[in-house]
Amino acid sequence: MFDGSVSDRLALRELVDSYSDAVMRRDADAWIGTWCDEGEWSFRGRTITGKSEILRTWKAAMGDFQGIVFLTQPGSVSIEGDLARMTNYTFEHLVLPDGTTKLQAGIYDDTAQKTDRWRFARRSFTARELTI
C-alpha cells in the first residue's frame, strides 16, 4: 500500500535512496543526515538511540567490510501528518575482511518524521541471510 501525497512519497523515497547511497559510498556524514536527532535503530537484538551512538555503531559495523553493495526496494508507505510508516526490503553483498563474501536480504520496518524534511525516527532491521 502506498498512500499520502505524491510529493511526500517522493521525498520519502529520496530519503531511502540517500541512505542507501551513503552506505554504498561509506559517507558517514550523508548517512547520519538521514536520521532524526533522537532516532532509534534496532537490529540483531539490540537498539541504539540518538544520532551520536547510531553513527558510532554504524562506523564500527562498516569497518567490518572490505566492500558492500546495498540496494533497497520499497514495500509500502503510509503517511499520517508528519509521520510515515514504511516497509523497505534490502539486498546486501558484503565482502568480509578475509575476502569471503556474504549475501544478506532484510526487511526494514521504518518510521520517518517530517520536520524541516523527512528523516528516519526509527528503523528496525530483520536480516535474512542467504546461502547459494
C-alpha positions in Angstrom: 0.0 0.0 0.0 1.2 3.5 -0.9 -0.8 6.4 0.4 -0.1 10.1 1.2 0.7 12.9 -1.1 2.9 12.2 -4.1 5.4 14.9 -3.0 5.8 13.3 0.4 6.1 9.8 -1.0 8.8 11.1 -3.4 10.6 12.8 -0.6 10.4 9.5 1.5 11.8 7.5 -1.5 14.6 10.0 -1.8 15.3 9.5 2.0 15.6 5.8 1.5 17.8 6.2 -1.6 20.0 8.8 0.1 20.5 6.3 3.0 21.4 3.5 0.5 23.7 5.8 -1.5 25.6 6.8 1.7 26.1 3.2 2.6 27.5 2.4 -0.8 29.9 5.3 -0.7 30.6 4.9 3.1 29.7 8.5 3.6 29.2 8.8 7.3 28.0 12.5 7.2 25.4 11.8 4.5 24.3 8.6 6.2 23.7 10.2 9.6 22.0 13.1 7.9 19.1 10.8 7.2 18.4 10.3 10.9 16.4 12.4 13.4 18.4 13.6 16.4 16.7 11.1 18.8 16.5 8.3 16.2 16.2 4.7 17.2 17.9 1.9 15.2 17.1 -1.8 16.1 18.9 -4.8 14.6 20.2 -8.2 15.7 18.6 -8.0 19.1 19.9 -4.5 20.1 18.5 -1.0 20.0 20.7 2.1 19.6 19.3 5.5 20.4 20.5 9.0 19.4 22.5 10.2 16.4 25.9 10.1 18.0 25.5 6.5 19.2 23.9 5.4 15.9 26.8 6.9 14.0 29.4 5.3 16.3 27.7 1.9 15.8 27.5 2.3 12.0 31.1 3.3 11.6 32.2 0.2 13.6 29.9 -2.1 11.6 31.2 -0.6 8.3 34.7 -1.3 9.4 33.9 -5.0 9.3 33.6 -4.9 5.5 36.1 -4.6 2.7 33.2 -3.8 0.3 29.5 -3.6 0.3 26.6 -3.3 -2.2 23.4 -2.1 -0.5 20.2 -2.0 -2.5 16.7 -1.0 -1.3 13.3 -1.7 -2.7 10.2 0.0 -1.1 7.3 -2.3 0.0 4.9 0.2 1.4 4.4 3.8 2.6 1.6 5.2 4.7 1.7 8.8 5.7 -0.3 10.4 8.5 0.5 14.0 9.1 4.2 14.4 9.9 4.8 10.7 10.4 5.3 8.0 7.8 5.4 4.2 8.3 7.3 2.3 5.7 8.5 -1.2 4.8 11.7 -1.4 2.8 13.4 -4.5 1.6 17.2 -4.7 1.2 19.7 -6.8 -0.5 23.4 -6.7 0.5 26.5 -8.2 -0.9 29.2 -8.0 1.8 32.9 -8.6 1.4 34.3 -9.6 4.7 37.9 -8.8 5.9 39.2 -12.2 4.9 37.8 -11.6 1.4 34.9 -14.1 1.7 31.5 -12.8 0.7 28.1 -12.9 2.3 24.7 -12.3 0.8 22.0 -10.8 3.1 18.5 -9.7 2.4 16.4 -8.0 5.0 13.3 -6.0 6.0 13.3 -2.6 7.5 10.2 -1.5 9.4 10.6 2.2 9.4 9.0 5.3 10.9 10.0 8.6 9.4 9.3 12.1 10.8 8.9 15.3 8.8 10.5 18.4 10.4 12.4 20.6 8.0 12.5 17.4 5.8 11.8 13.7 6.2 14.3 11.7 8.3 14.3 8.3 10.0 12.9 8.4 13.5 13.0 4.6 13.9 14.5 1.8 11.8 14.0 -1.8 12.8 16.0 -4.3 10.7 15.4 -8.0 10.4 18.1 -9.9 8.4 17.6 -12.8 6.2 20.9 -14.5 5.4 21.1 -16.2 2.0 23.0 -19.2 1.0 23.7 -20.1 -2.6 
